[in-house]
Amino acid sequence: MKEIGESMLTILLITMSIVLSGLSIYLFDYRVDGIINNVFIIIPSLLVGALITALLLGLFLELYYTYLPKNKLQKSMFAHKIVKQVASVPLHFSRMKIKVVGKEHLPKDPGFTIYTNHSTWIDPTIIMNGLYNYPVAALGKEWAFKIFVIGKFAPLFGFVMIKRSDPRQSAQAIKQVVSNVKDGFSMVIFPEGTRSPNVDSLLDFKDGAFKVALRSERPIVPITIVKPTNYKSIKWPFKKRVTLVIHKPLLFEDFKDLKTFELSKIVKEIIEELRKPESDAK
């Protein structure tokens, strides 16, 4: 029933966008000469319809977070699935097919730290869609939060901004991520610290990224995002196939006595244990 409700939400959002766009096209194109043929009206109308839908969704979430008496995690679970539905739209349009391997390794309860490789800007969205029933958020760079919609609502969903040029803010960000994990959020951390230029290799891990796992005292779930070696050269309309390999979790009892550099090395070795798929552009 939940899946049906969430699919209905997606249909509702798309329908709303189409209706608003259609109304604009009707008023400013069709009523002028009885023909829908003005591309300078059609394209802006489609964009305006999508924008108004996004603004209405944002207004709803703002009211939802402000006035409904639920705790942060409950609210995030609801909002999280709305965001996933919206975020899945560009994945569908880009013809990305995501396969998840190892779902049985996920802890029953949310509230763990996800460490994964990072080669493209869309990786957080891939993780969110792969772990659909978990309140997944991420530690992200400052530039992403400067985008109004992201900066306004991302923190409500558990996302945390880190400004690496500011040691004090970075320390506060790590503290907030630890708090989120303890509150039940599954936080994604990219220990490379930036995007790797190659989809089939890893950069050095930042040892400090593992302070979250040690301080939160919750499990670590290593995930490998496996992309075809020619991923970045695959252009639309060809499909991009991505596999999420969820490894067995590391329990806190197993790593509580390790140093961050020791834990970093272990997790990196786990993430590197993957089979690189053949080039694929089907």
N, C-alpha and C positions, 0 to 999 in steps of 0.2 A: 504493500500500500504506500509506503514511503516513496519508493521509486516512481510510482504512478503520480503521486502528488508533486514530486520534483520535476517530472517530465511535463506535467500540466503547467507548472510555473514557467518553464522554458517556453512552452507554446504560447502562454499568455504574454510574456515579454516580447516575443517575436511578433505575435499578432498585433500588440499595441503599437509597435514600431511601424508595421506595415500599414495599419489603419491611419496613423498620424501622417505617414509619408503620402499615402493615397489621397488623404484629404487635401494636403498641400498641393499635390499635382492636379487634383480636380479643380481647386479654386483658382490656381494661378496659371494653369496650362489649358486644360480641357474646356473650361468655361469661356476662355478667350476666343478660340476658333473651332471648338468642337472636336479637336484632334489632340492626342497626346504625342507630341513630337519635339518638344523643346528640351534638349539635353541640358541646357543651362537652368532649367527649372527642375527637371527630374532628379539629377544628381544631388543638388543642394537639398531637395525635399527628402531624399533618402537619408542624408546625413542629419538633417534636422529631426526627422522622426526618431532616429537612433539616439540622438542627443537628448531629446525631451524624455524618451523612455528611461535613459540612464539617470537623468535628473530626478524624475519621479521615483525611481527605485532608491536613489540616494536620500530623497526626502523621507520616504517610508522607513528606511533603515535608521535615519536620524531620530525620527519619532519613536521608533521601536526601541532603540537604545536608551532614549531619554526617559520615557514614561512607563514602559512595562516593567513590573517588579520581578525580574528574574536575575539570577546571578550571571556573572560575566561569561562563564563557560556555556551555560544554557543558551544565552543570547548568541554567542559566537557559533555554536553548533548550527543554529537556525540560519544565521547570516552566512556562515561558512558554506552551506549548501547552495544558497542563492548565488554567492560569488562563484562557486564552482560551475553552476549552470551558465552563468554569464561568460566565465572564462573559457568554457568548453566551445563557445561559438567560434573564436579564431582558430582553435584546434581543428574543428570540423572543416572550416573554410580552407585551411592550409593542408587539408587531407592528411592529417597526422593520425596514425593508428598506434595506440599504446597497448602493449601487452604487459601484464603484470605476472611475474613469476615469484613464488615464495610467499604468498599472502598468509599461509599458515604460520609463518614465523612472526607475524605481528603480535605484540602483546595484546591480551584481551582488553586491558584498560588503557585509555589514552594517557598522555603524560609521559613522554619519552623524548629523547633527543635523536634526531635523524642526521647522520653525516653522509654526504653524497658528493660525487664529482660534479663539476660545473663547466660546461663548454658553450652553452647558448643562453640567451636572456630568458627564454621561455621555460627553462628548467623548473622554476618554482611552480608554474602552472601544471607541468607534467606530473610533479610529485603530488600536488593537490588532487588532481583527477585520479591518480593511481591509488591514493589512500582515501577513497571517497567518504568512508564512514568515520573518519577521524578529523578532529578539529586541527587541521594542519596550518601552521603559520611559519614565518621565516624571519631570519635576521638579514636585513637588507641594507644596501649602501644608501648614503644620503641623497644621491641624485634622484633615485626612484621616488622618494618621498616629497620631492619638490613638484612633482606632477600633482595638480590640485586634487583630483579624485582619489589618488592613492594616499597622498598626505593626509587627507581628511578622514578617510574611512579605514585605511589599513590598520592603524593602531587598535581600532575597535575589534578587529578580527584576530588580535594577538601578534600582529607583525611589529617588529622592533627595528628602528633605524640605528645604524652605527656610523659614527663619524670618526674614521681612523686617525685623522689629523688632530683630533682632540682627545688626549688620553683620559681626561676626566669623564667626558661623555661616553667614551668607549667602555670604561669601567661600569658606568651606570647602565649602559645598554646590556652588558653581560649580566648584570644583576637583575635586570628586568626579564631577560630571557629565562634565567633560572627560576624566577618567580612564576613565569608563565607555565613552565614545565611542571612545577609543583602544583599549579592550579588546574592541570589537566590538559594543557595544550601540547601537541606534538610539534616541536620546533625543528625546522630545517636549518642546518648550518652547512655552509660550503667551506670546508676547512682550507681549500686552496686560496681563499681570500679574493679571488677574481676568476674570470672565465679563462679556461685553458684554450689556446689557439687550435688545439687538435682534439677531436672527439675521442680518440683512442689512446690518449696518454694523460697522465696527471702531473700537475705542478707540485712543488713541495707543499706539504701541509703546514699550517700555522699552529704551533703547539698550543697557543693561547685559546684556540677555539674549543679545546677540550676541558677548559675550566667549567663550562656549563654542565657537562656530564658529571664531573666530580662533585660540584657544589650542589647540584639538584638531587643527587643520590638516586637517580632513576635510570632505567635501562637505556642502552645505546642500540639503535637500529641502523646498521650500515646498509646503504642502498647504492647500487651501481646503476647509473643511467647508461644503457648501451644503445649507441646509435651506429648506423652503418658507416663505414669508413668514408663514403662519399656523401655523407649527410648534407653538408653545406653546399654541395653542388646540385642537389636534387631540387628542381624547380617545379612550381605548380604547372600542370595539374597532376604530376606524379605524386604518389603517396610517399610519405616519410614514415617509416616504421621505427618505433622506439620501444625498447624493452626495459622495464624496471625490474631489476633483480634484487629482491628483498632477502638479505642474509639473516642468519640466525642472530637474535639479539645477544648483546653482552650484558649480563646482569651486574648490578652495582657491586655485589659481593665479590665478583670476579676481578674487578679492576679498581676497587676502592683504595688499594695500597700503592697504585702505580703513579708515577710522575706523568705530567702532561705529555712530555716528549715520548715516553714509553707507550702511552695510550694512543698517541698520534700514529706511531709506527705500526701498531697492531691493526688499527682501523684502516690505515692506508693499504696494508697488505690484503685485508679482506676485500676492500673495494676493487683492488686490482685483480682479484680472482674472478675473472670473467672470460667468457669466450667471445671474441670479437666476431660479429656476423660478417658475412660477405657483403660486398657492395650491393645495394638494393635500390632500384628506382622503378618499381612496378606500380 
